[in-house]
Every structure is written in C-alpha cells, then in structure tokens.
C-alpha cells in the first residue's frame, strides 16, 4: 500500500488544480492516463480542434447534457465534477483493446546522437509532449540527461560536460531546433532527430542560454 | 434401444458431434449417460470457474479436446481490472497429472503462462492443436517450448493475444523433423522473425493450409513462402509494401496467380495501396476477406479490390470504406453472410465513417446476411425497419453507434422501434447488441419477440427496472446478459433469482444495484458465485448496504467460490 500512497502523492503534485477528493477518486482507465480526463488519452475536444483549447471541454459537455438520456454515473466522488463525454466512457466504444493498440497510428523516426555508435528509432505517436519524448530518449541514450528542459532546453552529458542541441529534420528537409512549434505540429513534420554537439552549432551564431549545472 | 451392445450405441453417438446434442443424449437414461460420457472427446466449458478440471476428467476420462473461456466479455473493453483471474495453469496441471490424452486446447480470455505452455508441451505426447484467443501472460519463450516439444503439432493459432516478445528464436525451435503443421498463425507477435527459418519451416510443411504472418514479415519473404506453399487456403499477410516496379513485385504477381486454393485473406498489417492490385487474380475465389487491421487504405482502393471479390461470404472492413463503398459491397458480394465494419478512429469526430445509408444498401444487396457488427456514426428507425424487412435471417446483430445515446438522426426519437423491427423480423436472432437512445420500450420488444436470444449486450439504455424485467421474463433462452450504465436496480436483479441458474453469467456495471441487493441474491442462490469488484477492500469494510455496486459479475457454478480471486473481488 505504500507504493499506492507514493503514487497518489505524486499525482497531487502533478495535478495542483484538482481537489484531493478528485485525485483519490478511484476509477478505471488505460495505464498512463492523467486524472484530468476520464477514460482515454485524448479528449473528444482535442481531437476535434486543437485550437479550441480548454473552453471546448466545457462546451462539449454542455452539449452532451442537453441531448436526451444522459446518465453517466459518478460512482465514488460527489456530483461536483461534470459527466465526461460518453464517447470516452470506460468501455466505450466496445472495441477490443488489442485492436485499438494495433490501429493506433505510429510514427517511427530515427534518432542520432553525435558520437554514439548507432542510431535508435522512436515512435513519436507514443508521446504526448516534448518532455515525455526527451525523458524516453534519456533512457535510450544513457549518455546524457535532460536538464530542466521546460525552462532551458538543455541536454548535457554530465561526465564529459558535453552539451547537445536537439534538432530535427522537417518535411522540407530543413534542420530545426526542437521545441519551437506545438507538439502535434512537430510530430507531423518531423522526419528524423539529431542531437548535435553544441560546440558544432556555436559557429552558426545560434543563441544558446547560459549553461545549466548538473542534471537533477 | 437397450438391445444394442454398447459399442453400437457408441458408434451411433460418434455421428453426433454437436455438444448440445450430446448433452441432450446424456439426459435420456443412465445407460446413454454412461456410454456418452465415456466416448466424449470434445468438451466446451464457457466459464472456467463453473466447473473444476477434476470433475471434468471424472465425467469425461477420454476427453481429447478442451475449450475454455475465462474472463467476462467486457474484459475486452478494459472493464475488468488486471489479474482478475482466468488462469489456465491449474487446469493444465490437473490434466497432466491425470494423464489425460490431451490433443487440443482452445482458450479464450485466459491468463496463460510460459510455465503452462512448457507443461503442455511436456505432458501430452499427442498434443496437436493450440488455439489462444485474446489471452495474455506468456512470452515467445512459451511458444518455443511448444515448438520444440510437441512432436505432432498441427495447429498453433494465436489470435489477438498480448505476447511479450523476447526476440528469441522461437521459430528455430521447430525441429527439422517437424513436418506436420497445418495451421500457423503468429500475426499478433510484435518482434522480429527469423525469415530464413520461416521459409524453411514452410518448405517442410506440405500440409500447411493456413498461415498468418506478423508485421515483421516483408513482401519479399511472402513471395518466397508462397512459392513453397501454393496450396495455402488461408493467408494472413504481414507487410505488403514494395516498389511495384521491382523484380520482387513481378515475381509476386506470378507466384500469386499459382495460389489457386486461396479462399481466405487477412492481415495486411502494413500495406501500400498501390501494391494491392497484386492480389486481384485471387480475389474472384475468395470467400473471406479481413482488412480490418490494414491501416490507411483509402475507401476508393478498398472498393476497387472488393469489386473483384464476387464470392465473398465474410467481410471485415474499416469504416473508411464509407457508405458508397458499402454500396459497392452490396452490388458485388451477393453471397455475403457476415459483415463487420470497424471504426478506424474510435474516439475521433468520424470523418471517415459510415451511417445508416451503408447498412441499408447492404441489406438490399445481401439477402443472405446472418451476422453483423456495425460501428457507425448515426442510425435511424426507418433504416432499421428497411434492414429488418430485407434481411430476416440475422443470427447476430450488433450495432454500435459511436455516440452511445444518440437518437434517431432524422427524427430525434429513441431507436426502440428500429430495434423492435429487427427482433420481430429475425426470429432466429441469438446475439444482440444495442446502442443509441433507447427506452424501456425496446426491451419490451426484445422480451416479446426475441425467443432464441442467447446473448444480449446493453449500455446507456432504458429508463427503469422494467427494461431488465422484460428481458428476464421474456427471453427464455438467454444465457449471457451484460449491462453497463443502465438504471437497473435491486428490483430487477432480485425479481427472478432462479433465472440465473439457467444462464451462464450476468454482468452489471455502473447500474443501480446495491450491496444489499447483491447480498440478498447471494444468500438465496448458493450455487451462484456473486462477485463484486471493490477497490482496496473498501467494500468489505463497508457495512452500508445502500452503497451502489460498481461492478457485479455473477455466474452459475458447481464448485463454489473460486480460490484465486484477487483482493478487490469480493465473493458474497
């Protein structure tokens, strides 16, 4: 049970906007989901139009509540939270988990790290954000660690103090710095990734921030 | 009849293969019971917790083929937590210990381990056939044991299982002396395959009729395999991407033309639409086509292909075929008996999807239709009524509207009348799944007309207990009832408790039944296992009988509460 408590503690941290009651509410869902949504990874509103943002969630639910026969139950928590759109209720639509996982779109791209003896491949569709991707890459290439990506976008190799810049080749064949465009746009346009040594890039006049110290 | 010696009776019974008929035979008299049970070779157990392996063997000592099902059906949709149960190892252990001459094991929704597979491979000398459907818990190491040790293996059929791929060389474990394979299906495996080994295995399997490859098998290898096995009847294509101007591709064209026995095609787990014309030559003799796992084929290409398949009896397809595409199916495939249309984008807006129009077109063109699974964007009562008029032979009718409480899209009314028409017209209907806006009325129709109904799946439907009562009172042959998100409570649950002993199981989740109601039921019916799922034992500590039960799964059993239930399952 201790591991359960630890898990809940981290969720409290990750979701500061939710009440303890909402976080500790027990429900079923696919592994790796955040508490903010019910049922599935992608909210109905997100698949409709990414530009809508948070307002779409409320709008969508309001729409659902006016159609007849809405009857989603709030089993454990109180009625405080609005019912989720039914297309995302756990168990709906009744498509076999196996089928869903096979039909999930995949986008494998090569990842090169300057100095590494071989390349790796990752499925960009398996991640939801730059942070997740870089964390996964950290595991693949044990030679570096992500250093405070959110604020500084630095990747370093601590033992050698070598700095890497994450770059990618886009659909037009241009080499871009990772992180400028929204995640989905990046996934769509990225053809391959390359972590180039910062020292190779300085000559190009690219502005990099002052180095961060050790990785956390 | 008593004047015939036993051997004669046995010989007569040999012609009776259906388990239901054999069950009926065993009820005639003690003599027939004895002869039947001693000669029974195939046993089907729809719920592995309804009986124990010891009792199975005691009654049927000569059993050779066993089919077992484990988890409830809704486990397929993530409604059953992990490690709920359905372990097959205890069965294998007992069967091995009792020296049963097991030749065939077919498992569905069960937890299978490498130890179990290893035990099978070492315990049953004549083991011939292993079929695993939607199972989990094993790795390619277990498959290696089967390959290595089962000397007369004919069938290894893995359908939609979660298999941990250790990238070992399990295919290499088939000894050179293994030439008995008739059916090999490893399409669900995700790891790399030793292609040379695969080719050699196929080359030394002259009886191979069915081969389903995983995504890791490229077109080049497929071509080489088909050269060795032109006698294949059923083929699952792995990867089907290649430069159509290449020599490999032209070789493939020639090779495919020689596959005159091909009747069933599936897979295309990775496919380029421009390669599809390679299979046109065999389309005209295909009776079964499953493209539901083939990603990204535009509707136009699908229809081009299907126009060639005039003998098709079974079609599984994605909804990107569209209503127009279904129209092509209707005009080309007059022999169609089974159609499944899956959503290509289960959570999406449904840009690629089908509506009531496609279904109506199918019903007009394919009068022999008996089995339907249809995921769609919307439906109308009018359309369902037309379908009911055109197709009276439905045995399975499963309609899934992606927005589960959506009303008739043209009138905004509930879909009660449409489904009512279906059950009234199709007197032989055995399996039904409903969706859309539905009131108690549809259940009134079901109870009234669906006399042969055996399995019913309901979600987000009905207004009151009456709905469930209509079904329980009316459907005399109902065996499996699964309900989620409906306002059925204790009144419905407890109205006819004896009914549940005539059924295999009942599933109710997110309904209105309470702990008290379940306790009452469990007390009245000792030969049912009434299992409720609680999280963190909170239900056991809970003394409030008014608390609603999140998940209830009850089933008849001859062996009492199961001993392998995890902490969160409380058997009342």
Interface residues (C-beta under 8 A of the other chain):
Chain A: X4 X26 X28 X29 X30 X40 X42 X44 X47 X48 X67 X68 X69 X70 X71 X72 X73 X75 X76 X86 X87 X88 X89 X90 X91 X92 X93 X94 X95 X96 X97 X98 X99 X100 X102 X103 X105
Chain B: X74 X76 X77 X78 X79 X81 X134 X160 X161 X162 X188 X269 X292 X293 X295 X342 X343 X344 X346 X347 X348 X349 X375 X400 X402 X403 X404 X405 X406 X407 X412 X414 X433 X437 X438 X457 X459 X460 X484 X485 X487 X509 X510 X535 X536 X548 X550
